[in-house]
Amino acid sequence: MYSLYGTTAAACNPFSLFIELTVTHSDLSSNRTVGTLAACISLMGRIVCTFKTRPSYILSDKLKLCCSVILDKYIPPNHVYVIIWWGEHMRKKWVLTTSIILILIIIITGGYIFVKQQQTKDLEATILKTEQPRIEKYLTYNYVGVHDVTLTGTHTNPTGVIHVEGYVNDDPKLTFDAGIYDDHFETALDPTTENFPLLKNKDRSVKTVSEIEAEEQNN
């Protein structure tokens, strides 16, 4: 014969109470506890519980289902099954609600990642289209024998500067890296291979894109 007691500890809101349930065996003294369960009980379907039940076969499985009933007085043994039904019902509802929330989180996160990737691709395409003529002008003016420029992609360094990668003269081995430090590319270009074409000026001086355009307008 088992007895189940519930004592109200504090009110969480008008629809829930914090209770502590204690299971005792009728053959034991009234103050000897076989196991305890602490749970925040809610009629709104939200269950927050912390189990304090000690390992014991005595109603241990049944106690774990008693998470959805508000108790504030003595519960006769024959009411245990009502408590179990409520606990199982609310547990299924909680599992269903949690599953739906997780699915929504996955969908929203996946959608956000997809949109960000698409925005990155669109931004890269815009940068390559805008900077292609400027980088071509700079390379053909300042370097010997450059007649064709191919841009392959972009990346952003840790300081937030956008860099454009590419190669010249239809040779993927003749690569370069161009940094865009202002609104558009000007002059920050570094060859990334030893066989890259040489600079035209022996003193290794170069003209920026703006200087080249100004020279073209004056001629």
CORRAGI-V142517 format. One record per residue. D_FIRST is the distance of its C-alpha to the first C-alpha in whole Angstrom. Layout:
D_FIRST
D_FIRST
This chain:
0
4
7
10
14
17
20
24
26
29
31
32
34
34
32
29
27
26
23
20
17
14
11
9
6
6
8
10
13
13
16
15
14
13
15
17
19
22
24
27
26
29
29
33
31
32
29
29
26
26
23
22
19
19
19
15
14
10
11
14
16
15
15
19
19
18
22
23
22
23
20
21
18
15
13
11
8
11
13
12
14
17
17
17
20
22
21
23
26
27
27
29
31
31
32
35
36
37
38
41
42
42
45
46
47
48
51
52
52
54
56
57
58
60
62
63
64
66
68
68
70
72
73
74
76
78
79
80
83
84
84
86
90
89
88
91
94
93
93
96
98
97
96
99
99
96
96
92
89
86
82
79
77
75
73
72
72
70
72
72
76
76
78
79
80
83
86
89
92
90
88
85
86
88
85
85
82
83
81
81
81
83
82
84
85
89
89
86
86
86
87
84
86
89
92
91
95
97
97
101
102
103
101
98
98
96
97
94
93
94
97
98
98
100
102
102
103
106
107
